[in-house]
Amino acid sequence: MQYTTLGNSGIKVSKFCLGCMSFGDPASNMHAWTLDPSASEAVIKHALDLGINFFDTANCYSAGTSEEYLGRAIRRGAARDKVVLASKVYFNEGKLSKTAIAREIEGTLKRLGTDYLDLYIIHRFDSSTPIEETMQALDSLVKAGKVRALGASVMYGYQFYNMQLCARDNGFTPFVSMQNHYNPLYREDERELIPICKQMNVALTPYSPLAAGRAARPNWEADTLRSKTDKVAHGKYDSTEEQDKKIAARIRETAEKYGVSMTAVTFAWHFAKGVASPIIGATKEKYLDDAVSAFNLNLTEEDIAYIDEPYIPHKIVGAL
């Protein structure tokens, strides 16, 4: 495993983060394909065995059961100070208000079974709450020792910039990571958000790095429960299917050129683009093994240009 740091935080994380939206009780009515506690623990244990120390969940994933499953598996498989636990706040009553943040962090800590969180991420930008109120509330958690560092997730560049300015001007804790929507089939953040993050030394930890598998397999669809029922993924990618298939085809050609998987090529593409730690939403141990094989591949500038060339502007997906 290779490691990096989250911006200026000094927190050392593996260059892959295990996304835990795949874990949780399917009866929560969020996703039909989430794994039960035993299957979740098996994937988490394999991640730990591979050297992955970075785990990402959210208060809203499967009505909090994702946090519960992750916390249980970590207590059984690793020392708390050897892992980096991240969770999120926004999709809850009050969104990013002072009251909501103070309430939601307590629920998250209880479900994870820990007295602190390494990284607390705002899941979206909250236009209904003053930025200063949100940043002060988050800063108070850091000062109280409940949170070590702060992260943000998908939003427009100007929104993130304004939040960082608020932190700077008021002496609040700034964000050290950005979990944005980014992959070879969706590159809209290259216009504004990613340059802002690089300017501010904010680590990129993108979600959907494989475009819900579309950048990792020869066929657009897969014969799996997730592929059949994941309406969110269909909404993200199917409207540009014909054009994006050309990009996926070039990823496949590059994989054949080097004798590796499409997954390895796509993750090598991320690392070449300066991504710190992409989020892997793996439901099988073999998917993790496939991902880490990317460390053995160094794409050339010509490879990157070949993959990127067919890209056309896309409708914004994710930012509110």
C-alpha positions as CSV (number, residue, x, y, z in Angstrom):
1,M,0.0,0.0,0.0
2,Q,1.1,3.6,-0.6
3,Y,0.2,6.5,1.7
4,T,-0.2,10.2,1.5
5,T,-1.4,13.0,3.8
6,L,-4.7,14.9,3.8
7,G,-3.7,18.4,2.8
8,N,-2.1,20.3,5.7
9,S,-3.6,18.1,8.4
10,G,-0.7,15.7,8.9
11,I,-3.1,12.8,8.9
12,K,-1.6,9.8,7.0
13,V,-4.0,7.9,4.8
14,S,-3.8,5.1,2.4
15,K,-4.0,6.1,-1.3
16,F,-7.3,4.2,-1.5
17,C,-10.2,4.8,0.8
18,L,-12.9,2.2,1.4
19,G,-16.3,3.7,0.8
20,C,-18.9,2.3,3.1
21,M,-22.1,3.2,1.4
22,S,-22.1,-0.5,0.3
23,F,-22.5,-1.6,3.9
24,G,-25.8,-1.4,5.9
25,D,-29.3,-2.8,6.4
26,P,-31.1,-3.0,3.0
27,A,-34.4,-2.7,5.0
28,S,-33.4,1.0,5.5
29,N,-34.8,1.6,2.0
30,M,-31.7,3.3,0.8
31,H,-30.1,0.6,-1.4
32,A,-31.2,-3.0,-2.1
33,W,-27.6,-4.2,-2.6
34,T,-25.9,-3.3,0.7
35,L,-24.0,-6.0,2.6
36,D,-25.0,-7.4,6.0
37,P,-22.7,-7.1,9.0
38,S,-20.8,-10.3,8.3
39,A,-20.2,-9.6,4.6
40,S,-19.3,-6.0,5.4
41,E,-16.8,-7.1,8.0
42,A,-15.1,-9.5,5.5
43,V,-14.6,-6.7,3.0
44,I,-13.4,-4.3,5.7
45,K,-11.0,-6.9,7.1
46,H,-9.5,-7.5,3.6
47,A,-9.0,-3.8,3.2
48,L,-7.1,-3.7,6.5
49,D,-5.0,-6.6,5.4
50,L,-4.1,-4.7,2.2
51,G,-3.0,-1.8,4.3
52,I,-6.0,0.4,3.7
53,N,-6.5,2.6,6.8
54,F,-9.0,5.1,5.4
55,F,-12.7,4.5,5.7
56,D,-15.5,6.8,4.6
57,T,-19.2,6.6,5.6
58,A,-22.1,9.0,6.4
59,N,-24.8,9.5,8.9
60,C,-27.4,9.0,6.1
61,Y,-26.0,5.7,4.7
62,S,-28.7,3.0,5.3
63,A,-30.2,5.0,8.1
64,G,-27.0,5.0,10.1
65,T,-26.4,1.2,9.9
66,S,-23.4,1.8,7.6
67,E,-21.7,3.6,10.5
68,E,-22.7,0.8,12.9
69,Y,-21.3,-1.9,10.7
70,L,-18.1,-0.1,10.1
71,G,-17.6,0.7,13.8
72,R,-18.2,-2.9,14.8
73,A,-15.7,-4.2,12.2
74,I,-13.0,-1.7,13.1
75,R,-13.3,-2.6,16.8
76,R,-12.9,-6.2,16.0
77,G,-10.1,-5.8,13.4
78,A,-7.9,-2.8,14.2
79,A,-6.6,-0.5,16.8
80,R,-8.6,2.8,16.7
81,D,-5.4,4.9,16.4
82,K,-4.3,2.9,13.3
83,V,-7.3,3.9,11.2
84,V,-8.8,7.1,9.8
85,L,-12.5,7.2,10.1
86,A,-14.5,9.8,8.0
87,S,-18.2,10.5,8.1
88,K,-20.5,13.2,6.8
89,V,-23.3,15.6,7.8
90,Y,-25.9,17.4,5.7
91,F,-28.7,15.0,4.7
92,N,-30.4,15.4,8.0
93,E,-32.8,17.8,9.7
94,G,-31.3,21.2,9.8
95,K,-28.6,20.4,7.2
96,L,-25.5,22.3,8.3
97,S,-26.9,24.5,11.0
98,K,-25.2,24.9,14.3
99,T,-27.9,22.8,16.0
100,A,-27.8,20.1,13.4
101,I,-24.0,19.7,13.4
102,A,-23.9,19.5,17.2
103,R,-26.6,16.8,17.2
104,E,-25.4,14.8,14.3
105,I,-21.8,14.4,15.4
106,E,-23.0,12.8,18.6
107,G,-25.1,10.2,16.7
108,T,-22.2,9.5,14.3
109,L,-19.8,8.9,17.2
110,K,-22.2,6.7,19.0
111,R,-22.9,4.5,16.0
112,L,-19.2,4.2,15.2
113,G,-18.4,3.4,18.8
114,T,-15.6,6.0,19.1
115,D,-15.1,9.3,21.0
116,Y,-13.6,11.1,18.0
117,L,-13.8,11.3,14.3
118,D,-10.6,11.7,12.2
119,L,-12.4,13.5,9.3
120,Y,-15.8,15.2,9.4
121,I,-17.1,16.0,5.9
122,I,-20.0,18.3,4.9
123,H,-21.9,16.2,2.4
124,R,-23.1,19.2,0.3
125,F,-23.2,23.0,0.5
126,D,-26.0,24.4,2.6
127,S,-27.5,27.5,1.0
128,S,-30.0,27.8,3.8
129,T,-27.5,28.3,6.6
130,P,-25.0,31.2,6.8
131,I,-21.5,30.0,6.0
132,E,-20.0,31.5,9.2
133,E,-22.5,29.6,11.3
134,T,-21.5,26.3,9.7
135,M,-17.7,27.0,9.8
136,Q,-17.9,28.1,13.5
137,A,-19.9,25.0,14.4
138,L,-17.4,22.7,12.7
139,D,-14.5,24.5,14.2
140,S,-16.0,24.0,17.7
141,L,-15.9,20.3,17.1
142,V,-12.2,20.4,16.3
143,K,-11.5,22.5,19.3
144,A,-13.5,20.1,21.5
145,G,-11.4,17.1,20.3
146,K,-14.4,15.4,18.7
147,V,-13.0,15.9,15.2
148,R,-9.4,16.0,14.0
149,A,-9.9,17.5,10.6
150,L,-12.6,18.8,8.2
151,G,-13.5,17.8,4.7
152,A,-16.0,18.9,2.1
153,S,-17.9,17.1,-0.6
154,V,-19.3,17.9,-4.0
155,M,-20.2,21.6,-4.6
156,Y,-19.4,24.4,-6.9
157,G,-16.0,26.0,-6.8
158,Y,-17.2,29.4,-5.7
159,Q,-19.1,27.8,-2.8
160,F,-16.0,26.0,-1.6
161,Y,-13.8,29.0,-2.0
162,N,-16.1,31.2,0.1
163,M,-16.2,28.6,2.9
164,Q,-12.4,28.5,2.9
165,L,-12.2,32.3,3.0
166,C,-14.6,32.3,5.9
167,A,-12.3,29.9,7.8
168,R,-9.3,32.0,7.0
169,D,-10.8,35.4,7.9
170,N,-12.3,34.2,11.2
171,G,-9.5,31.9,12.4
172,F,-11.7,28.8,11.9
173,T,-10.4,25.3,10.9
174,P,-10.3,25.1,7.1
175,F,-11.1,22.0,5.0
176,V,-8.2,19.7,4.1
177,S,-10.0,17.3,1.7
178,M,-12.6,17.4,-1.1
179,Q,-14.7,14.4,-1.9
180,N,-16.0,15.4,-5.3
181,H,-17.6,13.6,-8.3
182,Y,-14.7,12.8,-10.6
183,N,-13.7,10.1,-13.1
184,P,-12.7,9.8,-16.8
185,L,-16.4,10.0,-17.8
186,Y,-17.2,13.1,-15.6
187,R,-14.5,15.8,-15.5
188,E,-16.5,19.0,-14.9
189,D,-14.6,19.9,-11.7
190,E,-11.4,20.3,-13.7
191,R,-12.8,23.8,-14.7
192,E,-12.9,25.4,-11.2
193,L,-13.1,23.2,-8.1
194,I,-10.0,21.0,-8.7
195,P,-7.8,24.0,-9.4
196,I,-9.0,25.7,-6.2
197,C,-8.3,22.6,-4.2
198,K,-4.8,22.3,-5.7
199,Q,-4.1,26.0,-5.0
200,M,-5.2,25.5,-1.3
201,N,-3.4,22.1,-0.9
202,V,-6.8,20.4,-0.4
203,A,-6.5,16.6,-0.9
204,L,-8.8,15.1,-3.6
205,T,-10.7,12.0,-2.5
206,P,-13.3,11.6,-5.3
207,Y,-16.3,9.4,-5.1
208,S,-17.5,7.3,-8.0
209,P,-13.9,7.0,-9.4
210,L,-14.9,4.2,-11.7
211,A,-18.2,5.9,-12.8
212,A,-20.2,3.2,-11.1
213,G,-18.2,0.5,-13.0
214,R,-18.6,2.0,-16.4
215,A,-14.9,2.9,-16.5
216,A,-13.9,-0.6,-15.3
217,R,-15.7,-3.1,-17.5
218,P,-16.2,-3.7,-21.3
219,N,-20.0,-3.5,-21.1
220,W,-21.9,-0.4,-20.0
221,E,-24.3,-2.5,-17.8
222,A,-23.5,-5.4,-15.5
223,D,-25.6,-8.3,-14.5
224,T,-25.6,-7.4,-10.8
225,L,-28.3,-6.3,-8.3
226,R,-26.5,-3.0,-7.9
227,S,-26.3,-2.3,-11.6
228,K,-30.0,-3.2,-12.0
229,T,-31.3,-1.2,-9.1
230,D,-28.9,1.8,-8.7
231,K,-31.1,4.6,-10.0
232,V,-28.6,7.2,-8.9
233,A,-25.9,5.8,-11.1
234,H,-28.2,5.6,-14.1
235,G,-29.1,9.2,-13.5
236,K,-25.4,10.2,-13.4
237,Y,-24.2,8.5,-16.5
238,D,-26.8,7.2,-18.9
239,S,-27.7,10.5,-20.6
240,T,-24.2,10.6,-22.1
241,E,-23.8,6.9,-22.7
242,E,-23.0,7.0,-26.4
243,Q,-20.2,9.6,-26.0
244,D,-18.8,8.1,-22.8
245,K,-18.6,4.6,-24.3
246,K,-15.9,6.0,-26.5
247,I,-13.9,6.9,-23.4
248,A,-14.5,3.5,-21.8
249,A,-13.3,1.9,-25.0
250,R,-10.1,3.8,-24.9
251,I,-9.6,2.7,-21.2
252,R,-10.1,-0.9,-22.4
253,E,-7.6,-0.4,-25.2
254,T,-5.0,1.0,-22.8
255,A,-5.7,-1.9,-20.4
256,E,-5.0,-4.4,-23.2
257,K,-1.9,-2.5,-24.2
258,Y,-0.4,-3.0,-20.7
259,G,-1.9,-6.3,-20.0
260,V,-3.9,-5.0,-16.9
261,S,-7.5,-4.5,-15.9
262,M,-9.6,-1.5,-16.9
263,T,-9.9,-0.8,-13.1
264,A,-6.1,-0.5,-12.8
265,V,-6.0,1.9,-15.8
266,T,-8.7,4.1,-14.4
267,F,-7.2,4.3,-10.9
268,A,-3.7,5.0,-12.5
269,W,-5.5,7.8,-14.4
270,H,-6.7,9.3,-11.1
271,F,-3.2,9.2,-9.6
272,A,-1.8,10.8,-12.7
273,K,-4.4,13.6,-12.3
274,G,-3.2,14.3,-8.7
275,V,-5.9,12.5,-6.8
276,A,-4.8,11.6,-3.2
277,S,-7.2,8.8,-2.3
278,P,-10.1,7.7,-4.5
279,I,-13.1,6.2,-2.7
280,I,-13.7,2.5,-3.6
281,G,-17.2,1.3,-3.1
282,A,-16.3,-2.4,-3.1
283,T,-18.7,-5.2,-2.3
284,K,-16.3,-8.0,-3.0
285,E,-12.7,-8.5,-1.8
286,K,-11.4,-9.1,-5.3
287,Y,-12.4,-5.6,-6.3
288,L,-9.9,-4.3,-3.7
289,D,-7.2,-6.5,-5.1
290,D,-7.9,-5.2,-8.6
291,A,-7.7,-1.6,-7.4
292,V,-4.4,-1.8,-5.7
293,S,-2.8,-3.3,-8.8
294,A,-2.9,0.3,-10.2
295,F,0.2,1.0,-8.2
296,N,2.1,-1.1,-10.7
297,L,1.1,1.0,-13.6
298,N,2.4,4.4,-14.7
299,L,0.4,5.9,-17.6
300,T,2.3,8.2,-20.0
301,E,1.1,11.7,-20.9
302,E,0.1,10.2,-24.2
303,D,-2.0,7.5,-22.5
304,I,-3.8,10.2,-20.5
305,A,-4.4,12.4,-23.6
306,Y,-5.7,9.4,-25.5
307,I,-8.2,8.6,-22.8
308,D,-9.2,12.2,-22.3
309,E,-9.6,13.2,-25.9
310,P,-13.3,12.1,-26.6
311,Y,-14.6,13.9,-23.5
312,I,-17.4,16.5,-24.1
313,P,-18.9,18.9,-21.5
314,H,-21.5,17.3,-19.2
315,K,-24.5,18.5,-17.2
316,I,-23.5,19.1,-13.6
317,V,-24.3,16.1,-11.4
318,G,-24.1,16.3,-7.6
319,A,-23.6,19.9,-6.8
320,L,-26.7,21.6,-5.4
